[in-house]
């Protein structure tokens, strides 16, 4: 559920920081190297301020960061709901928030892009239970649901195409350790990938072998419409899924 997502689940943990003793020249060099427009100012792990590119326009290159950094900070907490953090960002007109724990130590950064990505292609548990009920009604069978890891190389796709921009977004998330579950139907003879094609293919490209999944278990080998459609489309493995670049 979107309103239960936490900042700590989507923030970037690998944060580039500067020291209060660094010079403006060093910050400018860092901007050129990273393409970032600002950095948390941290000393001994604790946040002391934030310096943005706008802060250095009227300063001397020999000035220390502590002289020009902003100390009036708007921050988030790792346990803060993502919706609340998004509201803070919107009301304060900022595109990112430093994430700070109770003791003032920097834990990460949350950007507006992180908030947007949290809402794309999420495996909502309600979607899983709705699919379970649909299968039971249509095929007059009982199915169960479990939460477990599944091997990627055993998944049979049911979606013929994915989009490159979304694939890059999912790759970005996986590199940061984000693990939204996929949805799989497990039959006696195969596992059908129902939801999470971008995530799975991104994981495959990164060499990840297993993924967290909601598994809908069918004890009987009942033919499914999505299974026939996938077969007609020539979908036998993940390699058969086309990647569209617009």
BELQUI-V497368 format. One record per helix or strand. SS is the DSSP state (helix for helix, strand for strand). FROM is the first residue (numbers start at 1). TO is the last residue. If there is no record, write none. Layout:
ss={SS;SS}
from={FROM;FROM}
to={TO;TO}
This chain:
ss={helix;strand;helix;strand;strand;strand;helix;strand;strand;helix;strand;helix;strand;strand;strand;helix;strand;strand;helix;helix;strand;helix;strand;strand;helix;strand;strand;helix;strand;helix;helix;strand}
from={2;6;7;12;17;23;24;38;46;53;64;65;70;75;81;82;96;105;112;125;143;152;155;161;164;182;191;197;210;225;238;242}
to={4;6;10;12;18;23;34;43;52;56;64;68;70;76;81;92;100;111;117;139;151;154;157;163;175;186;195;205;218;232;240;244}
